[in-house]
Structure formats: C-alpha cells, structure tokens
Amino acid sequence: MYPRTELLRRMARLEPDPQDLQGLRELLQGPVDWEDLLRSADGHALVPLASRHLQAAGVSPEVLAPWKARAQDVARQNLFLAKTLVEILGVLEGKGIHALPYKGPLLALCAYGDLGARRFVDLDLLVRQEEVGEAVSVLTSLGYALTRRMNRAQEDATLKHKGERTLFSRNSRVFVDLHWRFLPSAFSSRLSLDEVRRRAGSLPLCGRAVPTLSLEDLLLVLCMHGSKHYWLRWGWLCDVAELVRRHPEIRWEALLDLARSAGAERMLLLGLALARDLLAAPLEEPVAARIGADPALPWLVGRVRHWLATLPAEGDPGLWEGHRFHRAMLDRAVDRGRYSLEMALRPTVTDWDAIPLPSSCYLGYYALRPLRLGFKYGLGGAAR
C-alpha cells in the first residue's frame, strides 16, 4: 500500500513547508495510486491545497491536470455558495432574523485568506431556538425543503436535544444547516449562543460585511465539531492549524477560560494537540502546558491518529469505540455519565426509521431503544 496518509498529511497546509515538500518529493518517487489519492484528498477537503503542493513538488502536468481541474471546480462552487449565503442572509434579515453564519465561506477567508482554498459543501447558520420555525418558513419560500419529514414529537425532540435542521434546494443544489446549539444535548455543552453573538465580528464577503464568530469562538467551535466527529478529516485539522498560524492575535488565556466555562476544554486541547503534533501548528506555552497536564489526551490523540490512518473520511469507528472516545473527551464525570445515559435512552433518527411510532406513542422509544441496541450489538452480535 502506498503511503496515502503521510501524503495527505504533508499536503494539509496552505503554504508548502520546505521540509514537508522535500518529504513529499521522496514519497512521490514510489508507486502512487493517483485516482485513489485524488478521491481521498477530496473526501478530506484537501484538493485545493494538495494541488498547490503537487505543483510545487514538480509533478508532471499530465498527473497534475485532474487536480487543477477539481480545484477550479471547488473555487467556482465556493463562490456560488458565498453569493448564495449573502442572498439568504439578506432575506432572513428582512424578516427580522439575524442569522450568524460560521464555517463555510467565512472559515475559508478567516483561516486561509482565500475563498477557494477550502472545499465546503453546505452553509451553516446559527439562529435562536425561537427563530427556527420562521427561518424554515423563509428558506422554504426560497425553494428549500427540509430533508426529513417529522411528526410533532420528533420535531420537539430535535428542537430540544439535537439543535440542527437541514434544508436542501433542488434548484441550486445547496444544503443549508440551521443550528441553534453547537452540539447535541448529550455533550453537555454550555457555550451560550447569545454570548457568541455578543462577541461576533464581521468579514467582507461578496461586497457585504457579513457577521462572523470571534477568533476565540471560532477556534473553540471548530474543535468541538471535530471532536464530535472523531477528527476523521484532515481538512478539519488543517482548519485549526491554519487559523492558529494566520492569527497570532488569538487571546489564548481568554480562549482557555471560555472553553472551561463551556465544558469543552478537553475538546479544545485535543484539537490543538492534534494540529500541533500532526501539522506543526504553533502553540503558546500556557496552551502547551495544559495539553501536557491532561492525562486523557494521549489516548485520545492516539485514537485519532489510528483512525486517520485506517478509516476513510466518511468512516465510523463503531458504536462502542465511538462512545468510549466521546466519554473520554468530556471534561467532567457528571457529563460523561449524562452522555452514556442519553446514548442508551435518547431516541435517534435510526430508532424513528426502524420503528415508526405516532406522536402519541413517542415515549415508547425510551423503552424500545435499549432493546434495539441490545439486540443489534449484544444478542445480535453474539448470534453473528
């Protein structure tokens, strides 16, 4: 097997590093499955960066051509999504809904300074919980539709516990994710959306000043998001590393205090440790000291490194291993206990699809979920 993981790691940076570039040239002297590498780089949201690195490494024009073509596709799509975002924000504001976008185009600008440097596939908007229904109505009037139909009990559970709804436009082929919390309730996040709004700044996008998260909030939210998804994409780690490299003005003490009060300090430290160890992100001494003092981080970092080397970008570590990872990344014992309890009892979309129940019988899912999990991963697994 050619060294795909190491090739991706050495290309996960905005500007080619001389040492990484030399290592990349050496790796490319061996056999390379170029189709597989392009497919993997795309899955990890690295094609625009990888294209730059391969060109700097002296790859032949014939090999480089599909990489350049894909990077140009990404740049065109990103510009279209950026214009779409500005249009959506304008319509929402006209209805009195002041949505706060994050990730997507604004992340590309804030972390890379280049709209085409980072592939993104949807638009993420933060709205207040009480604005969700109206925001869905506004987007529906623009041709978007919810990707999942729910009964009243399922909608109430989503509103209270999940904190996210997805809409899709068949005409523009654009997904919009509405968020009113940064993580599902199982993760016990205490990051206040109102406080995030108060600290927000703005960036110019398509001729308009668009609101965006402060640097500290953005870095924390990126680390929360990556931790939730097991850091299975190099692009997520590259976002953190480039944000740190590009913005030495980050207020580290304030960030650590913010993460601690939000119940997400270990998630923050995990993302920063991975960005430092794998992508040479520079960290100040107080942060490095906190990383070194946390006894849970070596195991968490080890699991991520293993998954990056063995799982595809859309992979899954499995129920039990994923559960263990999520528990270990939570700061407090009470949060870890709550997470386990919610995972065992809280109905999910999978439960709704497996056993359709009317709204009046929704409480039945709390009894059916442990039985379904027990059969699937206990008795069912033993029988297999």
C-alpha positions in Angstrom: 0.0 0.0 0.0 1.4 3.4 -0.9 1.7 5.9 1.9 -1.6 7.7 1.4 -2.0 9.0 4.9 1.5 10.5 5.0 1.0 12.1 1.6 -2.2 13.7 2.8 -0.6 14.9 6.0 2.2 16.6 4.1 -0.2 18.4 1.8 -2.6 19.6 4.6 -1.1 23.1 4.8 -1.8 26.4 2.9 1.8 27.2 2.1 4.2 24.3 1.3 6.8 23.9 4.1 10.3 23.2 2.7 10.7 20.1 4.9 7.3 18.7 4.1 7.9 19.5 0.4 11.2 17.5 0.4 9.4 14.6 2.2 6.6 14.8 -0.3 9.0 14.6 -3.3 10.6 11.5 -1.7 7.2 9.8 -1.1 6.1 10.5 -4.7 9.2 8.7 -6.1 7.4 5.4 -5.1 4.3 4.0 -6.6 1.2 6.2 -6.2 -2.4 5.4 -6.9 -3.3 8.8 -8.3 -7.0 8.2 -8.7 -7.3 6.9 -5.1 -5.2 9.8 -3.8 -7.4 12.4 -5.5 -10.5 10.7 -4.2 -9.1 10.6 -0.7 -7.9 14.2 -0.8 -11.4 15.3 -2.0 -13.0 13.4 0.9 -10.7 15.2 3.3 -11.4 18.6 1.7 -7.7 19.0 0.7 -7.7 19.1 -3.1 -7.0 22.9 -3.5 -4.1 22.7 -1.0 -2.9 19.4 -2.4 -2.9 20.8 -5.9 -0.5 23.6 -4.8 1.8 21.1 -3.1 1.9 18.7 -6.0 2.7 21.6 -8.4 5.5 22.8 -6.0 6.8 19.3 -5.8 7.3 19.2 -9.6 4.6 16.6 -10.5 4.1 16.3 -14.3 1.4 18.4 -16.0 -0.4 15.2 -17.1 -0.7 14.0 -13.5 -1.5 17.5 -12.1 -4.3 18.2 -14.7 -7.2 16.5 -12.9 -6.1 18.1 -9.6 -6.1 21.6 -11.1 -9.5 20.9 -12.7 -11.0 19.7 -9.4 -9.5 22.7 -7.5 -11.1 25.1 -10.1 -14.4 23.3 -9.6 -14.1 23.9 -5.9 -13.3 27.6 -6.4 -16.4 28.1 -8.6 -18.7 26.2 -6.3 -17.4 28.2 -3.3 -18.0 31.5 -5.0 -21.5 30.4 -5.8 -22.1 29.3 -2.2 -20.7 32.6 -0.9 -23.2 34.6 -3.1 -26.0 32.3 -2.0 -25.1 32.9 1.6 -25.2 36.6 1.2 -28.6 36.4 -0.5 -30.1 34.2 2.2 -28.8 36.4 5.0 -30.4 39.4 3.3 -33.8 37.7 3.0 -33.6 36.5 6.7 -32.7 40.0 7.9 -35.7 41.4 6.0 -37.8 39.1 8.2 -36.1 40.2 11.4 -33.9 37.1 11.7 -30.3 38.0 12.3 -28.6 34.7 11.4 -24.9 34.2 12.3 -23.0 32.2 9.6 -20.0 30.2 10.5 -17.7 27.6 8.8 -18.1 27.5 5.0 -17.1 30.7 3.1 -16.2 32.7 6.2 -13.9 29.9 7.5 -12.1 29.8 4.2 -11.5 33.5 4.4 -10.6 33.6 8.1 -8.3 30.6 8.2 -6.8 30.7 4.7 -7.5 34.2 3.3 -8.7 32.5 0.1 -12.2 31.6 -0.7 -11.0 28.8 -3.0 -8.5 27.2 -0.6 -11.0 25.1 1.4 -13.8 22.9 -0.1 -17.1 23.2 1.7 -20.4 21.6 0.7 -23.1 23.4 2.7 -24.0 26.6 4.5 -24.2 26.7 8.3 -26.3 29.4 10.0 -26.8 30.0 13.7 -30.3 31.2 14.7 -32.0 31.5 18.1 -34.2 28.5 19.0 -37.3 30.5 19.0 -36.5 31.7 15.4 -36.1 28.2 13.9 -39.7 27.8 12.7 -39.7 31.2 11.0 -36.2 30.6 9.5 -37.5 27.3 8.0 -40.5 29.2 6.5 -38.3 31.8 5.0 -36.0 29.2 3.4 -39.0 27.3 2.2 -40.2 30.4 0.4 -36.8 30.5 -1.3 -37.2 27.0 -2.7 -35.6 25.0 0.1 -37.2 21.9 1.7 -36.4 20.1 4.9 -34.5 16.9 4.2 -36.5 14.9 6.7 -40.2 14.9 7.5 -41.0 14.6 11.2 -44.1 14.3 13.3 -44.7 16.8 16.1 -43.0 14.7 18.8 -39.9 14.2 16.7 -39.7 17.9 15.9 -40.0 18.8 19.6 -37.2 16.3 20.4 -35.0 17.7 17.6 -35.6 21.3 18.8 -34.7 20.4 22.4 -31.9 17.9 22.1 -30.3 17.9 18.6 -30.1 21.5 17.7 -29.9 21.2 13.9 -32.2 21.0 10.9 -31.1 20.6 7.3 -32.8 22.0 4.2 -31.9 21.4 0.5 -32.7 23.3 -2.7 -33.2 21.1 -5.7 -32.7 24.1 -8.0 -29.4 25.4 -6.6 -28.3 22.0 -5.2 -27.4 23.8 -1.9 -27.7 22.4 1.6 -28.4 24.8 4.5 -27.9 23.7 8.1 -29.8 25.7 10.7 -28.2 25.4 14.1 -29.4 26.7 17.5 -26.9 24.9 19.6 -23.3 23.9 18.8 -23.5 20.3 20.0 -26.4 17.9 20.8 -27.6 17.9 24.4 -25.7 14.7 25.2 -22.4 16.5 25.1 -23.5 19.0 27.9 -22.0 22.0 26.0 -22.6 25.2 27.8 -21.4 27.6 25.1 -24.1 30.4 25.0 -25.3 31.4 21.6 -26.2 34.8 23.0 -22.7 35.4 24.3 -21.3 34.2 20.9 -23.4 36.7 19.2 -22.2 39.5 21.5 -18.6 38.7 20.7 -19.1 38.4 16.9 -17.3 40.5 14.4 -17.6 40.7 10.6 -15.8 39.9 7.3 -16.3 41.3 3.8 -17.9 38.8 1.5 -19.2 39.5 -2.0 -19.4 43.2 -1.3 -21.1 43.0 2.0 -20.0 42.9 5.7 -21.1 39.5 6.9 -21.2 38.7 10.6 -18.9 36.0 11.8 -17.7 34.4 15.0 -14.8 35.9 17.0 -11.5 34.1 16.6 -11.7 32.5 20.0 -15.3 31.3 19.5 -14.5 30.0 16.0 -11.5 28.1 17.2 -13.4 26.5 20.1 -16.4 25.7 17.8 -14.1 24.0 15.3 -12.5 21.9 18.0 -16.0 20.9 19.3 -17.2 20.0 15.9 -14.0 18.0 15.0 -14.2 16.1 18.4 -17.8 15.3 17.9 -16.9 13.7 14.5 -13.7 11.9 15.8 -11.4 14.2 13.8 -11.8 11.9 10.8 -10.9 14.5 8.2 -7.5 16.1 7.6 -9.4 19.3 6.5 -10.8 19.8 10.0 -7.3 19.7 11.5 -5.9 21.9 8.8 -8.6 24.5 9.6 -7.4 24.6 13.2 -3.7 24.7 12.3 -4.1 27.5 9.6 -6.4 29.6 11.9 -3.7 29.4 14.6 -0.9 30.2 12.1 -2.7 33.1 10.5 -3.9 34.8 13.7 -1.2 35.3 16.3 -3.5 37.8 18.0 -5.7 34.9 19.4 -6.2 35.6 23.1 -5.2 32.3 24.5 -6.0 32.8 28.1 -9.4 34.1 27.3 -9.9 31.1 25.0 -8.9 28.6 27.7 -11.3 30.3 30.1 -14.1 30.3 27.5 -13.6 26.6 26.8 -13.5 25.7 30.5 -16.8 27.6 31.2 -18.4 25.9 28.2 -17.5 22.4 29.3 -15.3 21.9 26.2 -11.7 22.4 27.4 -10.6 18.9 26.6 -12.2 19.2 23.1 -10.2 22.4 22.5 -7.0 20.9 23.8 -7.5 17.8 21.7 -7.9 19.7 18.5 -4.9 21.9 19.3 -2.7 19.0 20.3 -3.5 17.2 17.0 -2.9 20.4 15.0 0.5 20.8 16.7 1.6 17.2 16.6 0.5 16.4 13.0 0.5 19.8 11.2 3.1 21.8 13.2 0.6 24.4 14.5 2.4 26.9 16.8 1.0 27.0 20.3 1.9 29.3 23.2 3.3 28.0 26.4 0.1 28.1 28.5 -1.7 26.0 26.0 1.1 23.5 25.6 1.3 23.2 29.4 -2.5 22.5 29.6 -2.1 19.8 27.0 0.8 18.2 28.8 -1.2 18.2 32.1 -4.3 16.4 30.8 -3.9 12.7 31.3 -6.7 11.8 28.9 -5.2 13.4 25.8 -2.5 10.9 24.9 -5.1 8.1 24.4 -7.5 10.5 22.5 -4.7 11.7 20.2 -3.6 8.1 19.6 -7.1 7.0 18.6 -7.4 9.9 16.1 -4.1 9.1 14.6 -5.1 5.5 14.2 -8.4 6.4 12.6 -6.8 8.8 10.2 -4.5 6.1 9.0 -7.2 3.3 8.7 -10.6 4.9 8.1 -11.9 6.8 5.1 -13.1 10.4 5.6 -16.7 9.3 5.8 -15.8 6.4 8.1 -17.1 5.5 11.5 -15.1 4.0 14.4 -18.1 2.0 15.5 -20.6 2.4 18.3 -18.6 1.2 21.3 -15.3 2.7 20.3 -17.0 6.0 19.4 -18.9 6.0 22.7 -15.7 5.5 24.6 -14.0 8.3 22.7 -16.8 10.8 23.3 -16.9 10.0 27.0 -13.2 10.5 27.3 -13.3 13.9 25.6 -15.8 15.3 28.1 -14.4 17.4 31.0 -16.5 16.3 34.0 -17.6 12.9 35.4 -21.2 14.1 35.5 -21.0 15.0 31.8 -19.6 11.6 31.0 -22.4 9.9 32.9 -25.1 12.0 31.2 -23.6 11.2 27.8 -23.8 7.4 28.5 -27.4 7.7 29.8 -28.5 9.8 26.8 -26.8 7.4 24.3 -28.6 4.5 25.9 -32.0 6.0 26.2 -32.4 9.1 23.9 -34.3 8.1 20.7 -32.5 8.9 17.5 -33.3 9.1 13.8 -32.3 5.5 13.4 -34.8 4.5 16.0 -37.5 6.5 14.3 -36.8 4.8 11.0 -36.5 1.3 12.5 -39.8 1.5 14.4 -42.2 4.3 13.2 -44.5 5.4 16.0 -47.1 8.2 16.1 -46.5 11.3 18.2 -48.9 10.0 20.9 -46.6 6.9 21.4 -43.3 8.7 21.4 -42.4 7.8 25.0 -42.3 4.2 23.8 -39.0 4.9 22.1 -37.3 5.2 25.5 -38.2 1.6 26.2 -37.5 0.4 22.6 -34.1 2.0 22.1 -32.2 -0.1 24.7 -33.9 -3.2 23.5 -32.9 -2.4 19.9 -29.3 -1.6 20.8 -29.1 -4.8 22.9 -30.3 -7.0 20.1 -28.2 -5.3 17.5 -24.9 -5.1 19.4 -25.5 -7.7 22.1 -27.6 -10.7 21.3 -27.5 -10.0 17.5 -23.7 -9.6 17.6 -23.3 -12.9 19.6 -25.5 -14.7 17.1 -23.4 -13.5 14.2 
